[in-house]
């Protein structure tokens, strides 16, 4: 069976998008095949566009290992760009239903470089039980007034890390460094942090360096996907953590290997993510499952 798909990207974070009516019986299995960069289309994730009665559209996202993710900021903007280009959504702002909640999307510009979109990403969650993180007793680090765990010591890959925790609908652990993030051994340390025993649902991991009061640089190890060129929810988590620690102003630009994203936080409310999403190509994928 041939499945029509669209390939999109935002800051190098790339996705295969299909419609819920494409005839796929098992999205988990299809994601594994489609995201494979050697034997499939190749992507950081599979987006499924759904039709909703209570929102302009809906999104489900599956990781390359077939697991379903709760949130994805870049994927959300890619899906909005596709839906707007194809007349599926007419409203601006539009509402998109996700597992993590209904999100708003503001289409700011549309040109040959892609579609500039700002999306709401929900309110950051700082309670350990909601992230979730289960720190060892007596090793929680200091707690801020909003109960964000910060300065949590974790040794991984021969390095002593100091982690801050936040959920953007999915768990994140952020480590701030004074050195360029390009030199950080993410491929070695990332898997160890992701699967550390303190994270019952595993975690995404960001290594971040503050460049100025208005910009940080970051690299991301995504849960179930590995290192990606960008991560929208990871950029939000990094921006929120940096603001909580009074390292940056609001908004803050997050420079990732694949491009630049901007994070704005309406404290203590929602976080907003701004960036460009674009269609790369369309095609058909032979699916024999």
C-alpha positions, -999 to 999 in steps of 0.1 A, spaced: 0 0 0 13 34 -9 11 62 17 11 98 8 33 119 31 48 154 34 83 160 48 87 192 68 113 208 90 119 236 115 154 245 126 166 212 111 141 192 133 125 171 105 92 153 104 71 130 82 35 141 82 5 119 73 -32 123 75 -52 102 99 -71 89 69 -40 76 52 -50 40 61 -22 32 87 -34 7 112 -4 9 135 12 43 138 39 29 162 51 4 137 48 28 108 69 55 126 98 31 130 98 24 93 92 59 80 117 76 104 145 53 95 171 73 76 185 44 57 155 22 49 127 47 52 120 84 45 141 96 75 129 119 102 131 129 139 94 120 143 61 111 127 32 136 128 -3 125 124 -29 152 115 -62 145 131 -97 161 127 -112 174 159 -146 187 169 -133 209 197 -102 224 178 -92 234 143 -71 203 140 -53 178 161 -17 163 163 -2 131 174 35 126 173 55 93 174 92 90 180 116 70 157 114 41 182 76 40 178 67 54 211 42 83 213 54 116 226 33 141 247 46 173 232 68 187 203 70 224 196 87 222 163 64 194 152 34 215 162 46 244 140 53 221 111 18 206 114 2 241 115 22 252 85 10 222 65 -26 226 77 -27 263 68 -11 257 34 -37 231 26 -67 250 38 -74 226 67 -73 254 92 -88 288 84 -85 306 118 -56 327 130 -49 320 157 -58 284 152 -63 258 179 -45 224 178 -55 195 201 -25 175 215 -20 149 242 -5 177 264 -35 200 259 -50 223 233 -24 248 219 -29 281 200 -9 288 169 -4 323 154 7 325 118 29 356 116 43 355 81 45 332 50 71 336 23 95 316 2 116 308 33 87 291 51 60 300 75 68 320 107 46 307 135 43 313 172 26 286 192 16 284 228 33 255 246 13 254 278 24 263 313 57 249 326 54 223 353 79 224 382 65 198 406 88 167 408 59 143 407 45 159 375 77 161 355 83 133 366 115 130 386 121 110 417 153 123 433 170 103 460 162 114 495 185 141 507 199 148 472 172 171 458 193 202 455 178 235 465 141 242 458 129 275 444 96 290 455 78 275 426 92 241 435 115 237 406 143 214 414 176 231 405 212 223 411 205 186 413 238 166 411 240 137 387 271 120 375 270 106 340 297 97 315 324 107 340 310 142 343 294 158 373 262 176 361 240 201 378 205 197 365 174 218 365 141 201 360 110 213 341 81 197 322 67 212 290 42 185 287 72 162 285 102 159 309 134 179 306 167 181 324 188 211 317 226 214 324 242 249 322 278 251 312 304 279 307 320 262 277 308 260 241 281 233 238 297 220 206 324 204 227 301 186 251 301 148 247 264 146 242 264 113 224 280 97 255 263 116 283 228 120 268 217 84 268 229 81 305 209 111 316 178 100 295 177 66 313 189 76 347 169 59 375 155 92 388 135 96 356 107 70 357 95 80 322 130 88 309 138 124 300 150 149 274 184 164 281 196 199 272 231 213 276 230 251 275 255 280 276 244 316 282 258 339 255 241 371 267 210 383 285 191 378 252 206 346 238 217 311 248 231 282 228 219 246 233 222 211 221 194 185 228 194 148 234 157 138 228 141 110 246 136 81 222 152 100 193 188 108 203 205 141 194 185 163 170 194 195 153 166 213 173 139 206 198 110 230 204 100 218 238 137 216 247 142 252 237 113 262 259 126 242 288 160 258 284 145 293 282 123 288 312 151 274 333 175 302 323 148 328 333 141 311 366 178 313 374 179 349 363 205 342 336 186 358 308 158 383 300 124 376 284 121 368 255 153 348 249 167 334 216 178 298 217 205 290 191 205 253 182 226 234 156 198 236 131 188 272 136 173 298 159 141 297 179 126 323 203 111 316 236 87 339 255 72 332 289 42 350 303 52 343 339 37 324 356 15 314 326 21 300 292 53 296 272 54 307 236 77 293 209 84 312 177 102 300 146 100 291 109 85 259 95 86 248 59 77 219 36 108 201 22 91 176 -2 61 154 -8 60 118 -18 46 83 -15 60 56 8 54 20 2 41 4 34 38 -34 34 27 -37 70 
